[in-house]
Amino acid sequence: MITEAPGAVPLALASNVVHLDPEPAMFAAMREGWARQQAARVLQKETIGSRLRLVERVGEFTGLYPWQWTPADGDAFIADLRSGPKPIQLSTARTYEVMIALFVEYLLDTRYGWVELCLDRLCEAPQEVLREGNSVLHAVEYEGDPRRRPLDYDEVQALFDAADPRVKRIRGQGRKGALTALRDAAVLKTMYAYGARRRQAGGNCQTGPRCVM
């Protein structure tokens, strides 16, 4: 039974209007309905907008409407984004898959009436596009660029162990800079403790605390 919940067919697609080109109108109504459903869950406009744009990208890539999408189309879309000169990161691919799955889940939810309407007007109905078998598996803790991953415990300890002895070594050599080295070590530990960026620590390698990183 179709309800009057935000995102339901009656609120997104007028029953007394006959569209000359029904398929684009149906797709637009689906996006509008999904936007209403997400707004009712108090999601940010930016979040809703990014999800709608992704759904539109899938439609443009496949040349098909949501009720025509298949698992093979989902595979092809993600594979295309993961290839080429600027492939997306694994974590981004996972985020996109989640967004697409949420949209299809909304269409398949009987409370909103899209399956029934698609079958009645188009003789086709949406189906699951991304399942466990064709989705990115969360196999590692960090899926971003390995060059930007956070340091693990042993690496952090090695960094601190390299910074602390500099003070004693400089003093032992009778050179200037022991106070600066001590300050560097303190700033480094403070940045790590508070998750601060270098510019938040009061300067850069040339004008502020000298970097030991």
N, CA, C and O of each residue as an XYZ file, in Angstrom:
852
protein
N       0.849     -1.197      0.000
C       0.000      0.000      0.000
C       0.881      1.242      0.000
O       1.810      1.338      0.802
N       0.602      2.201     -0.894
C       1.379      3.417     -0.986
C       0.952      4.371      0.123
O      -0.238      4.651      0.272
N       1.885      4.861      0.885
C       1.599      5.786      1.968
C       1.829      7.217      1.502
O       2.254      7.457      0.372
N       1.540      8.164      2.394
C       1.806      9.573      2.127
C       3.129      9.987      2.755
O       3.329     11.166      3.047
N       4.028      9.047      2.965
C       5.330      9.354      3.537
C       6.125     10.218      2.573
O       5.961     10.100      1.359
N       6.989     11.093      3.100
C       7.826     11.906      2.208
C       8.582     11.019      1.223
O       9.271     10.081      1.625
N       8.453     11.317     -0.052
C       9.115     10.505     -1.063
C       8.206      9.524     -1.750
O       8.619      8.861     -2.701
N       6.946      9.410     -1.282
C       6.003      8.485     -1.900
C       5.564      9.011     -3.260
O       5.620     10.212     -3.525
N       5.128      8.095     -4.114
C       4.734      8.441     -5.485
C       3.726      9.587     -5.558
O       3.936     10.515     -6.339
N       2.627      9.564     -4.772
C       1.629     10.635     -4.911
C       2.180     12.032     -4.675
O       1.644     13.005     -5.206
N       3.247     12.146     -3.882
C       3.811     13.453     -3.576
C       4.830     13.902     -4.613
O       5.136     15.090     -4.707
N       5.353     12.972     -5.383
C       6.394     13.295     -6.356
C       5.897     13.275     -7.792
O       6.502     13.899     -8.664
N       4.805     12.566     -8.049
C       4.323     12.414     -9.431
C       2.801     12.498     -9.425
O       2.123     11.630     -8.874
N       2.279     13.535    -10.033
C       0.823     13.734    -10.054
C       0.156     12.654    -10.898
O       0.588     12.377    -12.017
N      -0.888     12.051    -10.363
C      -1.554     10.950    -11.056
C      -2.436     11.430    -12.204
O      -2.755     10.653    -13.104
N      -2.837     12.716    -12.183
C      -3.748     13.232    -13.204
C      -3.032     13.938    -14.345
O      -3.667     14.613    -15.156
N      -1.702     13.785    -14.412
C      -0.922     14.422    -15.471
C      -0.378     13.348    -16.401
O       0.240     12.387    -15.942
N      -0.601     13.499    -17.701
C      -0.086     12.562    -18.690
C       1.118     13.205    -19.377
O       0.987     14.242    -20.027
N       2.275     12.592    -19.232
C       3.499     13.136    -19.810
C       3.704     12.610    -21.222
O       3.525     11.422    -21.490
N       4.083     13.515    -22.118
C       4.351     13.096    -23.489
C       5.600     12.223    -23.567
O       5.709     11.348    -24.425
N       6.536     12.474    -22.660
C       7.768     11.678    -22.590
C       7.861     11.122    -21.172
O       8.547     11.705    -20.332
N       7.191     10.014    -20.889
C       7.020      9.553    -19.506
C       8.297      9.107    -18.811
O       8.406      9.253    -17.594
N       9.266      8.567    -19.543
C      10.448      8.018    -18.880
C      11.301      9.083    -18.198
O      11.647      8.915    -17.028
N      11.661     10.189    -18.889
C      12.401     11.243    -18.187
C      11.608     11.827    -17.019
O      12.185     12.161    -15.984
N      10.287     11.953    -17.181
C       9.449     12.477    -16.108
C       9.471     11.542    -14.902
O       9.502     11.997    -13.759
N       9.456     10.242    -15.157
C       9.504      9.267    -14.081
C      10.837      9.355    -13.332
O      10.869      9.326    -12.101
N      11.921      9.461    -14.077
C      13.243      9.547    -13.463
C      13.354     10.821    -12.616
O      13.876     10.791    -11.501
N      12.861     11.929    -13.153
C      12.896     13.182    -12.407
C      12.074     13.076    -11.121
O      12.484     13.568    -10.070
N      10.903     12.424    -11.219
C      10.052     12.261    -10.039
C      10.721     11.367     -9.002
O      10.582     11.597     -7.800
N      11.439     10.356     -9.457
C      12.168      9.484     -8.522
C      13.222     10.273     -7.750
O      13.375     10.105     -6.540
N      13.941     11.131     -8.459
C      14.965     11.938     -7.800
C      14.334     12.930     -6.827
O      14.843     13.154     -5.728
N      13.231     13.513     -7.245
C      12.538     14.443     -6.355
C      12.023     13.723     -5.114
O      12.136     14.225     -3.996
N      11.458     12.540     -5.329
C      10.955     11.775     -4.196
C      12.055     11.379     -3.236
O      11.882     11.445     -2.019
N      13.199     10.964     -3.787
C      14.326     10.586     -2.930
C      14.842     11.799     -2.159
O      15.223     11.686     -0.994
N      14.853     12.952     -2.813
C      15.274     14.177     -2.131
C      14.334     14.488     -0.964
O      14.789     14.875      0.112
N      13.032     14.320     -1.173
C      12.056     14.548     -0.101
C      12.276     13.574      1.062
O      12.226     13.952      2.232
N      12.518     12.313      0.704
C      12.723     11.301      1.739
C      13.948     11.612      2.578
O      13.925     11.455      3.799
N      15.025     12.057      1.924
C      16.254     12.375      2.651
C      16.102     13.654      3.472
O      16.635     13.754      4.577
N      15.371     14.636      2.928
C      15.138     15.873      3.667
C      14.339     15.595      4.933
O      14.557     16.234      5.962
N      13.411     14.641      4.858
C      12.622     14.274      6.031
C      13.491     13.646      7.110
O      13.133     13.656      8.288
N      14.641     13.096      6.702
C      15.584     12.517      7.660
C      16.610     13.552      8.111
O      17.591     13.219      8.775
N      16.372     14.811      7.743
C      17.198     15.960      8.150
C      18.632     15.820      7.635
O      19.577     16.177      8.338
N      18.798     15.317      6.445
C      20.115     15.299      5.826
C      20.418     16.683      5.265
O      19.513     17.419      4.872
N      21.703     17.026      5.233
C      22.114     18.326      4.719
C      21.823     18.440      3.222
O      21.854     17.444      2.500
N      21.539     19.662      2.764
C      21.264     19.880      1.353
C      22.446     19.462      0.483
O      22.267     18.931     -0.613
N      23.664     19.710      0.989
C      24.856     19.340      0.220
C      24.930     17.839      0.021
O      25.283     17.365     -1.059
N      24.595     17.085      1.073
C      24.613     15.623      0.991
C      23.585     15.129     -0.011
O      23.872     14.274     -0.848
N      22.379     15.681      0.088
C      21.316     15.274     -0.830
C      21.702     15.612     -2.262
O      21.510     14.807     -3.173
N      22.243     16.801     -2.452
C      22.628     17.225     -3.796
C      23.695     16.342     -4.409
O      23.619     15.998     -5.589
N      24.689     15.972     -3.617
C      25.767     15.123     -4.148
C      25.248     13.747     -4.510
O      25.703     13.153     -5.488
N      24.303     13.229     -3.740
C      23.729     11.920     -4.040
C      22.894     11.967     -5.322
O      22.951     11.050     -6.141
N      22.133     13.025     -5.484
C      21.310     13.155     -6.695
C      22.190     13.286     -7.934
O      21.884     12.718     -8.983
N      23.279     14.034     -7.808
C      24.182     14.183     -8.966
C      24.809     12.855     -9.343
O      25.001     12.570    -10.525
N      25.132     12.030     -8.337
C      25.715     10.723     -8.635
C      24.714      9.844     -9.378
O      25.074      9.168    -10.341
N      23.463      9.852     -8.934
C      22.429      9.061     -9.605
C      22.268      9.520    -11.056
O      22.090      8.699    -11.957
N      22.330     10.829    -11.275
C      22.242     11.352    -12.638
C      23.433     10.886    -13.471
O      23.289     10.586    -14.656
N      24.619     10.828    -12.842
C      25.809     10.361    -13.555
C      25.673      8.904    -13.981
O      26.101      8.525    -15.071
N      25.079      8.096    -13.121
C      24.870      6.690    -13.477
C      23.935      6.601    -14.679
O      24.163      5.818    -15.600
N      22.872      7.419    -14.655
C      21.949      7.421    -15.787
C      22.627      7.854    -17.078
O      22.395      7.268    -18.136
N      23.472      8.888    -16.987
C      24.182      9.367    -18.178
C      25.175      8.329    -18.681
O      25.318      8.133    -19.888
N      25.864      7.662    -17.753
C      26.861      6.670    -18.149
C      26.224      5.473    -18.832
O      26.704      5.014    -19.868
N      25.148      4.970    -18.256
C      24.521      3.760    -18.793
C      23.610      4.054    -19.982
O      23.383      3.190    -20.829
N      23.086      5.284    -20.038
C      22.090      5.584    -21.058
C      20.759      4.920    -20.764
O      19.919      4.767    -21.650
N      20.573      4.524    -19.502
C      19.367      3.804    -19.096
C      18.716      4.506    -17.911
O      19.314      5.375    -17.277
N      17.490      4.113    -17.629
C      16.769      4.642    -16.473
C      16.889      3.658    -15.306
O      17.190      2.484    -15.521
N      16.657      4.122    -14.079
C      16.874      3.265    -12.897
C      16.154      1.926    -12.939
O      16.670      0.929    -12.433
N      14.961      1.893    -13.541
C      14.230      0.623    -13.602
C      14.826     -0.333    -14.640
O      14.380     -1.472    -14.776
N      15.846      0.150    -15.377
C      16.524     -0.688    -16.368
C      17.938     -1.072    -15.917
O      18.587     -1.900    -16.556
N      18.410     -0.482    -14.832
C      19.775     -0.771    -14.371
C      19.903     -2.215    -13.912
O      18.981     -2.775    -13.320
N      21.048     -2.807    -14.188
C      21.348     -4.174    -13.771
C      22.657     -4.181    -12.975
O      23.376     -3.182    -12.973
N      22.976     -5.286    -12.303
C      24.273     -5.378    -11.615
C      25.452     -5.129    -12.547
O      26.462     -4.560    -12.135
N      25.324     -5.555    -13.806
C      26.405     -5.333    -14.772
C      26.630     -3.839    -15.005
O      27.765     -3.407    -15.210
N      25.552     -3.049    -14.975
C      25.681     -1.605    -15.144
C      26.402     -0.988    -13.948
O      27.223     -0.085    -14.105
N      26.087     -1.482    -12.760
C      26.790     -0.992    -11.573
C      28.270     -1.320    -11.629
O      29.113     -0.486    -11.299
N      28.581     -2.534    -12.048
C      29.983     -2.936    -12.201
C      30.709     -2.023    -13.181
O      31.808     -1.543    -12.903
N      30.083     -1.790    -14.329
C      30.723     -1.007    -15.383
C      30.955      0.434    -14.950
O      31.994      1.015    -15.263
N      30.000      1.014    -14.233
C      30.125      2.408    -13.791
C      31.304      2.568    -12.843
O      32.126      3.466    -13.026
N      31.398      1.708    -11.830
C      32.493      1.805    -10.858
C      33.824      1.471    -11.517
O      34.832      2.124    -11.247
N      33.835      0.457    -12.382
C      35.072      0.076    -13.067
C      35.599      1.224    -13.927
O      36.808      1.439    -14.010
N      34.691      1.956    -14.563
C      35.106      3.084    -15.393
C      35.737      4.183    -14.532
O      36.739      4.779    -14.924
N      35.160      4.445    -13.379
C      35.703      5.471    -12.491
C      37.028      5.062    -11.871
O      37.843      5.911    -11.507
N      37.240      3.753    -11.753
C      38.478      3.249    -11.143
C      39.603      3.104    -12.161
O      40.716      2.718    -11.803
N      39.324      3.410    -13.425
C      40.331      3.300    -14.469
C      40.609      4.682    -15.046
O      40.090      5.685    -14.556
N      41.419      4.727    -16.076
C      41.715      5.995    -16.715
C      42.862      6.731    -16.047
O      43.478      6.206    -15.119
N      43.157      7.946    -16.508
C      44.304      8.700    -15.992
C      44.129      9.187    -14.556
O      45.116      9.383    -13.848
N      42.881      9.385    -14.115
C      42.624      9.864    -12.758
C      41.590      8.964    -12.075
O      40.449      9.379    -11.867
N      41.978      7.748    -11.729
C      41.017      6.829    -11.096
C      40.652      7.284     -9.687
O      41.483      7.844     -8.973
N      39.420      7.043     -9.298
C      39.000      7.392     -7.944
C      39.596      6.402     -6.947
O      39.926      5.270     -7.303
N      39.730      6.838     -5.697
C      40.258      5.983     -4.643
C      39.242      4.890     -4.287
O      38.048      5.010     -4.563
N      39.745      3.842     -3.679
C      38.882      2.730     -3.271
C      37.805      3.210     -2.303
O      36.656      2.773     -2.382
N      38.171      4.103     -1.396
C      37.211      4.622     -0.425
C      36.107      5.416     -1.128
O      34.949      5.362     -0.716
N      36.459      6.148     -2.181
C      35.460      6.905     -2.940
C      34.526      5.957     -3.678
O      33.317      6.184     -3.734
N      35.090      4.893     -4.246
C      34.263      3.894     -4.929
C      33.248      3.299     -3.966
O      32.087      3.096     -4.320
N      33.697      3.020     -2.738
C      32.774      2.461     -1.740
C      31.656      3.457     -1.430
O      30.490      3.077     -1.327
N      32.018      4.732     -1.282
C      31.015      5.758     -0.989
C      29.985      5.854     -2.107
O      28.787      5.961     -1.847
N      30.453      5.815     -3.346
C      29.545      5.874     -4.487
C      28.615      4.659     -4.495
O      27.417      4.784     -4.751
N      29.173      3.498     -4.215
C      28.351      2.285     -4.198
C      27.260      2.376     -3.134
O      26.124      1.960     -3.362
N      27.610      2.919     -1.980
C      26.624      3.075     -0.906
C      25.507      4.020     -1.344
O      24.331      3.747     -1.104
N      25.872      5.128     -1.985
C      24.872      6.089     -2.451
C      23.919      5.459     -3.461
O      22.702      5.619     -3.371
N      24.492      4.743     -4.422
C      23.660      4.099     -5.448
C      22.732      3.063     -4.813
O      21.552      2.973     -5.149
N      23.293      2.286     -3.889
C      22.497      1.259     -3.215
C      21.355      1.882     -2.416
O      20.258      1.325     -2.366
N      21.605      3.034     -1.793
C      20.552      3.706     -1.021
C      19.420      4.182     -1.939
O      18.244      4.098     -1.586
N      19.791      4.679     -3.111
C      18.765      5.124     -4.057
C      17.906      3.950     -4.514
O      16.679      4.045     -4.530
N      18.544      2.853     -4.882
C      17.793      1.681     -5.344
C      16.961      1.105     -4.198
O      15.835      0.655     -4.410
N      17.511      1.120     -2.994
C      16.752      0.641     -1.830
C      15.487      1.472     -1.634
O      14.428      0.938     -1.303
N      15.605      2.770     -1.838
C      14.431      3.650     -1.754
C      13.396      3.271     -2.807
O      12.203      3.208     -2.510
N      13.846      3.018     -4.037
C      12.903      2.660     -5.104
C      12.215      1.334     -4.831
O      11.049      1.156     -5.184
N      12.922      0.403     -4.206
C      12.366     -0.929     -3.955
C      11.477     -0.980     -2.718
O      10.744     -1.950     -2.523
N      11.533      0.048     -1.884
C      10.735      0.083     -0.658
C       9.254      0.223     -1.041
O       8.857      1.209     -1.661
N       8.458     -0.760     -0.670
C       7.044     -0.785     -1.070
C       6.239      0.375     -0.477
O       5.149      0.680     -0.961
N       6.765      1.020      0.562
C       6.042      2.141      1.162
C       5.955      3.342      0.223
O       5.097      4.208      0.396
N       6.845      3.393     -0.772
C       6.876      4.556     -1.654
C       6.197      4.309     -2.999
O       5.853      5.270     -3.688
N       5.996      3.071     -3.390
C       5.163      2.753     -4.535
C       5.802      2.807     -5.910
O       5.092      2.769     -6.915
N       7.139      2.896     -5.983
C       7.767      3.019     -7.295
C       7.752      1.717     -8.100
O       7.596      1.746     -9.321
N       7.910      0.608     -7.442
C       7.891     -0.677     -8.154
C       6.536     -0.892     -8.810
O       6.450     -1.247     -9.985
N       5.499     -0.676     -8.049
C       4.144     -0.856     -8.573
C       3.881      0.086     -9.742
O       3.291     -0.315    -10.745
N       4.318      1.341     -9.614
C       4.082      2.319    -10.670
C       4.861      1.982    -11.935
O       4.340      2.097    -13.044
N       6.119      1.563    -11.759
C       6.943      1.206    -12.921
C       6.352      0.019    -13.681
O       6.315      0.011    -14.911
N       5.896     -0.971    -12.938
C       5.288     -2.131    -13.584
C       4.009     -1.748    -14.317
O       3.723     -2.264    -15.397
N       3.248     -0.846    -13.725
C       1.975     -0.448    -14.313
C       2.174      0.389    -15.571
O       1.467      0.197    -16.560
N       3.125      1.312    -15.542
C       3.280      2.252    -16.657
C       4.355      1.843    -17.665
O       4.265      2.173    -18.847
N       5.391      1.110    -17.178
C       6.529      0.833    -18.047
C       6.786     -0.657    -18.257
O       7.630     -1.042    -19.067
N       6.051     -1.492    -17.520
C       6.201     -2.950    -17.605
C       7.623     -3.393    -17.208
O       8.073     -4.469    -17.603
N       8.304     -2.579    -16.449
C       9.622     -2.904    -15.906
C       9.672     -2.400    -14.468
O       8.895     -1.527    -14.079
N      10.587     -2.954    -13.686
C      10.702     -2.528    -12.291
C      12.171     -2.490    -11.878
O      12.982     -3.255    -12.400
N      12.516     -1.607    -10.946
C      13.903     -1.537    -10.463
C      14.320     -2.856     -9.815
O      13.486     -3.614     -9.320
N      15.604     -3.108     -9.831
C      16.167     -4.276     -9.165
C      17.454     -3.872     -8.444
O      18.002     -2.797     -8.686
N      17.921     -4.735     -7.571
C      19.182     -4.473     -6.891
C      20.301     -4.367     -7.914
O      20.416     -5.198     -8.814
N      21.121     -3.337     -7.766
C      22.227     -3.120     -8.697
C      23.560     -3.514     -8.074
O      24.428     -4.071     -8.746
N      23.717     -3.226     -6.800
C      24.974     -3.527     -6.101
C      24.690     -4.455     -4.931
O      23.992     -4.096     -3.982
N      25.239     -5.639     -5.020
C      25.094     -6.618     -3.949
C      26.462     -6.878     -3.329
O      27.470     -6.328     -3.772
N      26.487     -7.706     -2.319
C      27.756     -8.027     -1.664
C      28.746     -8.634     -2.652
O      29.953     -8.417     -2.544
N      28.231     -9.395     -3.613
C      29.109    -10.072     -4.554
C      29.784     -9.163     -5.561
O      30.810     -9.537     -6.129
N      29.229     -7.957     -5.805
C      29.856     -7.067     -6.782
C      30.144     -5.678     -6.203
O      30.189     -4.686     -6.931
N      30.338     -5.626     -4.884
C      30.672     -4.374     -4.217
C      32.083     -4.428     -3.670
O      32.655     -5.505     -3.498
N      32.640     -3.258     -3.399
C      33.984     -3.179     -2.836
C      33.967     -3.718     -1.413
O      33.184     -3.261     -0.580
N      34.824     -4.681     -1.137
C      34.901     -5.251      0.203
C      35.771     -4.379      1.088
O      36.816     -3.891      0.657
N      35.339     -4.183      2.328
C      36.119     -3.401      3.282
C      37.136     -4.341      3.933
O      36.905     -4.878      5.017
N      38.266     -4.526      3.246
C      39.243     -5.517      3.687
C      40.371     -4.917      4.506
O      41.055     -5.637      5.233
N      40.578     -3.598      4.402
C      41.660     -2.948      5.150
C      41.087     -1.748      5.882
O      40.047     -1.210      5.503
N      41.787     -1.332      6.945
C      41.295     -0.240      7.776
C      41.345      1.090      7.040
O      40.438      1.911      7.179
N      42.412      1.313      6.249
C      42.559      2.572      5.523
C      42.564      2.301      4.032
O      43.385      1.523      3.544
N      41.641      2.945      3.293
C      41.488      2.662      1.872
C      41.876      3.836      0.991
O      41.705      3.772     -0.226
N      42.397      4.916      1.583
C      42.784      6.078      0.806
C      44.152      5.907      0.177
O      44.686      4.800      0.106
N      44.714      7.023     -0.279
C      46.037      7.029     -0.883
C      47.064      6.606      0.164
O      47.167      7.256      1.204
N      47.831      5.534     -0.077
C      48.810      5.074      0.925
C      49.802      6.151      1.329
O      50.344      6.115      2.434
N      50.046      7.114      0.440
C      50.993      8.179      0.761
C      50.429      9.153      1.781
O      51.176      9.958      2.337
N      49.134      9.100      2.039
C      48.506     10.045      2.967
C      47.850      9.334      4.145
O      47.062      9.935      4.875
N      48.165      8.095      4.326
C      47.538      7.359      5.423
C      48.100      7.841      6.764
O      49.222      8.347      6.810
N      47.348      7.695      7.842
C      47.863      8.063      9.159
C      48.971      7.103      9.597
O      48.976      5.934      9.211
N      49.903      7.602     10.400
C      50.971      6.747     10.907
C      50.406      5.748     11.905
O      49.480      6.054     12.657
N      50.978      4.549     11.899
C      50.563      3.589     12.920
C      51.355      3.855     14.206
O      52.203      4.747     14.249
N      51.070      3.076     15.246
C      51.666      3.346     16.568
C      53.190      3.292     16.511
O      53.866      4.177     17.037
N      53.727      2.260     15.877
C      55.183      2.108     15.836
C      55.839      3.245     15.056
O      56.925      3.698     15.417
N      55.188      3.708     13.989
C      55.754      4.802     13.201
C      55.734      6.112     13.969
O      56.677      6.899     13.887
N      54.659      6.346     14.718
C      54.598      7.552     15.550
C      55.702      7.524     16.609
O      56.374      8.528     16.845
N      55.877      6.366     17.239
C      56.914      6.248     18.260
C      58.301      6.461     17.660
O      59.147      7.104     18.281
N      58.546      5.934     16.464
C      59.840      6.122     15.807
C      60.078      7.596     15.484
O      61.207      8.080     15.575
N      59.001      8.316     15.104
C      59.127      9.742     14.811
C      59.500     10.519     16.062
O      60.377     11.382     16.022
N      58.844     10.221     17.163
C      59.166     10.902     18.418
C      60.575     10.554     18.893
O      61.306     11.400     19.407
N      60.931      9.288     18.707
C      62.280      8.855     19.123
C      63.362      9.544     18.296
O      64.488      9.709     18.765
N      63.030      9.945     17.075
C      64.004     10.654     16.252
C      64.095     12.122     16.635
O      65.154     12.734     16.501
N      62.982     12.699     17.116
C      62.962     14.119     17.462
C      63.610     14.394     18.815
O      64.362     15.358     18.954
N      63.332     13.569     19.800
C      63.832     13.834     21.164
C      65.356     13.828     21.274
O      65.910     14.726     21.909
N      66.063     12.850     20.682
C      67.523     12.816     20.851
C      68.260     13.969     20.177
O      69.432     14.203     20.472
N      67.591     14.698     19.271
C      68.260     15.808     18.589
C      68.752     16.856     19.573
O      69.819     17.442     19.389
N      67.958     17.091     20.632
C      68.330     18.110     21.625
C      69.651     17.731     22.293
O      70.570     18.545     22.376
N      69.734     16.504     22.764
C      70.961     16.043     23.438
C      72.142     16.005     22.480
O      73.262     16.354     22.854
N      71.892     15.578     21.234
C      72.973     15.481     20.267
C      73.554     16.861     19.920
O      74.770     17.011     19.799
N      72.685     17.861     19.763
C      73.150     19.213     19.433
C      73.928     19.811     20.589
O      74.962     20.451     20.397
N      73.420     19.594     21.784
C      74.149     20.093     22.955
C      75.517     19.438     23.070
O      76.509     20.104     23.365
N      75.566     18.126     22.836
C      76.828     17.399     22.933
C      77.854     17.859     21.917
O      79.058     17.759     22.154
N      77.386     18.362     20.790
C      78.292     18.842     19.750
C      78.682     20.294     19.949
O      79.485     20.845     19.195
N      78.098     20.914     20.984
C      78.422     22.304     21.270
C      77.908     23.273     20.225
O      78.462     24.361     20.068
N      76.869     22.905     19.514
C      76.321     23.771     18.469
C      75.075     24.489     18.965
O      74.446     24.074     19.938
N      74.731     25.576     18.276
C      73.493     26.267     18.564
C      72.329     25.462     17.983
O      72.503     24.655     17.070
N      71.149     25.702     18.533
C      69.961     25.058     17.988
C      69.290     24.073     18.923
O      68.257     23.500     18.578
N      69.863     23.865     20.111
C      69.259     22.912     21.037
C      67.859     23.365     21.461
O      66.946     22.547     21.570
N      67.692     24.671     21.699
C      66.386     25.180     22.111
C      65.360     25.032     20.996
O      64.201     24.701     21.246
N      65.798     25.283     19.754
C      64.900     25.125     18.612
C      64.490     23.669     18.439
O      63.331     23.369     18.152
N      65.457     22.765     18.618
C      65.154     21.343     18.499
C      64.171     20.897     19.578
O      63.295     20.070     19.327
N      64.324     21.449     20.781
C      63.410     21.120     21.873
C      62.009     21.622     21.553
O      61.016     20.939     21.802
N      61.947     22.833     20.994
C      60.651     23.391     20.600
C      60.015     22.560     19.492
O      58.811     22.305     19.515
N      60.829     22.136     18.516
C      60.317     21.307     17.421
C      59.677     20.031     17.948
O      58.588     19.647     17.520
N      60.366     19.375     18.885
C      59.853     18.127     19.442
C      58.533     18.353     20.173
O      57.609     17.546     20.074
N      58.456     19.477     20.918
C      57.232     19.779     21.660
C      56.075     20.093     20.711
O      54.947     19.653     20.931
N      56.367     20.867     19.638
C      55.332     21.207     18.665
C      54.846     19.955     17.946
O      53.647     19.787     17.720
N      55.775     19.081     17.589
C      55.416     17.848     16.889
C      54.451     17.010     17.720
O      53.454     16.505     17.203
N      54.748     16.865     18.999
C      53.887     16.058     19.874
C      52.534     16.729     20.088
O      51.507     16.056     20.177
N      52.540     18.058     20.168
C      51.280     18.785     20.338
C      50.399     18.635     19.105
O      49.189     18.436     19.218
N      51.015     18.734     17.917
C      50.262     18.564     16.676
C      49.637     17.176     16.608
O      48.482     17.031     16.208
N      50.392     16.163     16.995
C      49.868     14.795     16.948
C      48.738     14.617     17.961
O      47.725     13.982     17.666
N      48.919     15.184     19.162
C      47.928     15.009     20.230
C      46.586     15.646     19.872
O      45.528     15.113     20.210
N      46.636     16.798     19.183
C      45.410     17.532     18.884
C      44.973     17.394     17.424
O      43.957     17.963     17.025
N      45.729     16.646     16.633
C      45.364     16.476     15.233
C      45.467     17.765     14.439
O      44.714     17.975     13.488
N      46.402     18.633     14.828
C      46.549     19.936     14.174
C      47.372     19.809     12.896
O      48.186     18.897     12.749
N      47.141     20.744     11.976
C      47.941     20.828     10.765
C      49.149     21.721     11.018
O      49.210     22.452     12.007
N      50.112     21.642     10.098
C      51.352     22.379     10.294
C      51.109     23.881     10.390
O      51.722     24.557     11.216
N      50.207     24.415      9.539
C      49.973     25.852      9.553
C      49.301     26.307     10.839
O      49.376     27.480     11.203
N      48.628     25.356     11.544
C      47.987     25.699     12.807
C      48.979     25.722     13.956
O      48.654     26.166     15.057
N      50.191     25.241     13.700
C      51.197     25.183     14.758
C      52.034     26.454     14.837
O      52.947     26.550     15.656
N      51.722     27.431     13.985
C      52.385     28.709     14.141
C      53.423     29.020     13.092
O      54.338     29.794     13.369
N      53.332     28.461     11.907
C      54.290     28.828     10.869
C      54.605     27.684      9.952
O      53.907     26.670      9.944
N      55.666     27.842      9.167
C      56.092     26.783      8.277
C      57.574     26.539      8.446
O      58.199     27.086      9.354
N      58.142     25.718      7.573
C      59.531     25.316      7.758
C      60.504     26.487      7.622
O      61.627     26.429      8.124
N      60.064     27.558      6.936
C      60.990     28.653      6.726
C      60.814     29.767      7.763
O      61.797     30.393      8.162
N      59.576     30.024      8.207
C      59.329     31.199      9.043
C      58.901     30.875     10.450
O      58.863     31.766     11.298
N      58.583     29.656     10.720
C      58.092     29.300     12.044
C      58.928     28.170     12.611
O      60.095     28.013     12.250
N      58.333     27.375     13.508
C      59.053     26.240     14.078
C      59.612     25.355     12.972
O      58.876     24.968     12.064
N      60.853     25.041     13.031
C      61.458     24.218     11.983
C      60.888     22.815     12.017
O      60.689     22.229     13.081
N      60.633     22.295     10.841
C      59.997     20.991     10.742
C      60.983     19.883     11.012
O      62.108     19.906     10.513
N      60.568     18.920     11.793
C      61.394     17.717     11.992
C      60.790     16.556     11.243
O      61.308     15.441     11.307
N      59.659     16.804     10.504
C      58.974     15.729      9.788
C      59.636     15.515      8.451
O      59.213     14.650      7.684
